Amino acid sequence: HFAPTAAAAAHLVAEGVARERIHVVGNTVIDALSTTLARTQAPPRPFAGDAYVLVTCHRRESFGAPLLRLFAAVRAFAERHPSTTIWFPVHPNPAVEAQARASLAGLANVVLSAPLDYVAFAHALAGARVVLTDSGGVQEEAPALGVPVLVARDTTERPEGVAYGTSLLVGTETGRVLAALERVVFDDDAHAAMVHRPGPFGDGRAALRIVDVLEGRAPAPFVTPTRDA
């Protein structure tokens, strides 16, 4: 049992798995992310400048009123801060795309692009100042890149990021999302407080640890970081 975090290992123990059969190695998704960035070139961005907020959303529980509130926050942020770019690769689901374009089209500093493939998205994430997302995977990937995560949900199945301080649950209420965006984007201390490396989900060496275990060697430890570490 190769667990990505100490919390995941604890869940396995609670389910009756013998502790000696569990190895905390980190998440292999961080290995894939690190390898992708190391072996590829960033494609051109659809806007000029380097400072931007990345936005993603696609979860079905956000459809309807939650998305409208979330997009209202993004619009308010864009109108207040016209020199900051918001890059939103829009999910093709009509329930997302229609609302995104109705709410955000026409703003000069909001870039509503086509969806990105994995390579392009990895580079987009690596360059962002902050990511606002309802994605589970992004909550794992962004901390490994030193990118703070504002989670547009009320709960998360990645609680390690919240506990460690790399992710902040902001929900979809317009005022709360807007306040969090402004604080983390423009307050350098608030931003720095959410940047910790390695992130809580891995350091890019999970696969090597798994191979060590399979070949009978003791793996290099990956101790899930805590906020006090």
C-alpha positions in Angstrom: 0.0 0.0 0.0 1.7 3.2 -1.2 0.1 6.1 0.5 0.5 9.6 -0.7 0.4 11.2 2.8 0.5 10.3 6.4 -3.2 11.0 6.6 -3.9 8.5 3.9 -1.8 6.0 5.7 -3.8 6.6 8.8 -7.0 5.9 6.9 -5.6 2.6 5.7 -4.7 1.6 9.3 -8.2 2.5 10.4 -9.5 0.1 7.7 -7.5 -2.7 9.1 -4.4 -2.7 6.9 -1.2 -3.7 8.8 1.0 -0.7 9.3 4.1 -2.6 8.1 2.4 -3.0 4.7 1.9 0.8 4.3 4.6 3.1 2.8 4.1 6.9 2.7 5.8 7.8 -0.5 4.1 11.0 -1.8 1.8 11.1 -4.8 3.1 10.0 -8.2 1.1 12.9 -9.7 3.8 15.2 -8.5 6.4 13.0 -10.2 4.4 13.4 -13.4 4.1 17.1 -13.0 7.8 17.6 -12.3 8.8 15.4 -15.2 6.4 17.2 -17.6 7.8 20.6 -16.7 11.4 19.5 -16.9 11.0 17.8 -20.4 8.8 20.3 -22.2 8.7 23.9 -23.2 5.9 26.3 -22.2 3.7 27.1 -25.1 2.9 30.7 -25.8 0.3 32.3 -23.6 -2.8 34.0 -25.1 -1.9 37.3 -23.4 1.0 39.6 -22.7 2.7 39.9 -19.3 3.7 37.5 -16.6 1.4 38.3 -13.7 -1.9 36.4 -13.7 -4.5 34.6 -11.7 -5.4 31.2 -13.1 -9.0 30.0 -12.8 -10.5 26.6 -13.3 -13.9 25.2 -12.5 -15.9 22.2 -13.7 -17.6 20.4 -10.8 -21.2 19.6 -11.2 -22.2 20.7 -7.7 -21.1 24.2 -8.7 -23.4 24.5 -11.7 -26.1 27.2 -11.5 -26.1 29.7 -8.6 -22.7 28.8 -7.1 -21.0 29.4 -10.5 -22.8 32.7 -10.9 -21.6 33.8 -7.5 -18.1 32.7 -8.3 -18.0 34.4 -11.6 -19.4 37.6 -10.0 -16.3 37.6 -7.7 -14.0 37.1 -10.7 -15.7 39.9 -12.6 -15.5 42.3 -9.6 -11.8 41.4 -9.1 -11.1 42.1 -12.8 -12.9 45.4 -12.7 -11.2 46.6 -9.6 -7.7 45.5 -10.8 -7.5 46.1 -14.6 -3.8 45.6 -14.7 -4.0 42.0 -13.4 -4.8 39.3 -15.9 -7.3 36.5 -15.1 -6.7 33.4 -17.3 -9.6 31.0 -17.4 -9.3 28.0 -19.7 -13.0 27.3 -19.9 -14.3 23.8 -19.5 -16.4 22.8 -22.5 -19.4 21.6 -20.5 -22.2 24.0 -21.7 -23.3 24.5 -18.1 -19.9 26.1 -17.4 -19.1 27.7 -20.7 -22.4 29.5 -21.1 -22.2 31.1 -17.7 -18.6 31.9 -18.0 -19.0 33.8 -21.2 -22.2 35.5 -20.1 -20.5 36.7 -16.9 -17.0 37.4 -18.0 -16.9 38.2 -21.7 -15.9 41.7 -22.7 -13.5 42.3 -19.8 -10.1 43.3 -21.3 -8.1 41.6 -18.6 -10.1 38.3 -18.5 -8.8 35.7 -21.0 -11.4 33.0 -21.7 -9.3 30.5 -23.5 -10.0 27.0 -24.9 -9.3 24.1 -22.5 -5.6 23.2 -22.2 -3.9 19.9 -22.6 -1.8 18.6 -19.7 1.5 20.0 -20.8 0.1 23.5 -21.5 -1.8 23.4 -18.2 1.2 22.4 -16.2 3.1 25.4 -17.5 0.1 27.7 -17.0 -0.1 26.5 -13.4 3.6 26.9 -12.7 3.5 30.5 -13.8 0.4 31.7 -11.9 0.5 34.0 -8.9 -2.6 32.2 -7.5 -5.0 29.6 -8.7 -8.8 29.7 -8.0 -10.2 26.3 -8.6 -12.7 23.6 -7.7 -10.4 20.9 -9.0 -9.1 18.1 -6.7 -5.9 17.4 -8.7 -4.9 21.1 -8.8 -5.0 21.2 -5.0 -2.2 18.6 -5.1 -0.2 20.0 -8.0 -0.2 23.7 -7.3 1.5 23.5 -3.8 4.4 21.5 -5.4 5.0 24.6 -7.6 4.7 27.1 -4.8 1.3 28.4 -6.1 -1.3 29.2 -3.5 -4.7 27.5 -4.0 -8.1 29.1 -3.4 -10.5 26.3 -3.3 -13.9 27.3 -4.7 -15.7 24.7 -2.6 -17.0 24.4 1.0 -15.3 21.0 1.6 -12.4 19.2 0.1 -11.2 15.6 0.0 -7.6 17.0 0.1 -7.6 18.2 3.7 -3.8 18.0 3.9 -3.4 21.1 1.8 -5.8 23.1 4.1 -4.1 21.8 7.2 -0.7 22.7 5.8 -1.8 26.1 4.7 -1.1 25.7 0.9 -4.9 25.7 0.2 -7.7 27.9 1.5 -11.3 26.9 1.3 -13.2 30.0 0.0 -16.5 28.6 -1.1 -18.4 30.3 -3.8 -19.9 33.3 -2.0 -19.0 36.4 -4.0 -17.7 38.6 -1.2 -15.6 35.8 0.4 -14.0 34.8 -2.9 -13.2 38.4 -3.8 -11.7 39.2 -0.5 -9.5 36.1 -0.6 -8.3 36.9 -4.1 -7.4 40.4 -3.3 -5.5 39.4 -0.1 -3.5 36.5 -1.6 -2.7 38.2 -4.9 -1.6 41.6 -3.5 -0.5 41.0 0.1 3.0 39.5 -0.2 2.9 38.2 3.4 -0.4 36.4 2.8 1.0 35.0 -0.4 4.2 33.9 1.2 2.3 32.2 4.1 0.8 29.8 1.5 4.0 28.9 -0.2 5.7 25.9 1.3 8.0 23.4 -0.5 7.8 20.5 -0.8 4.0 20.5 -0.8 2.0 18.1 1.4 1.4 15.7 -1.5 4.9 14.9 -2.6 8.3 16.0 -3.7 8.6 14.3 -7.1 10.3 11.1 -5.9 7.3 8.9 -5.1 8.0 6.5 -8.0 11.6 6.0 -6.8 10.4 5.2 -3.3 7.9 2.6 -4.7 10.7 1.0 -6.7 12.9 0.8 -3.7 10.1 -1.0 -1.7 9.4 -3.4 -4.6 13.1 -4.3 -4.9 13.5 -4.8 -1.1 15.3 -1.6 -0.2 14.3 0.9 2.4 13.0 4.0 0.6 14.0 7.5 1.4 11.4 8.8 3.8 8.7 11.2 2.8 7.2 12.7 5.9 4.0 14.7 5.1 4.9 18.2 6.1 2.8 19.9 8.7 2.3 23.7 9.2 4.7 23.6 12.1 7.5 21.9 10.1 
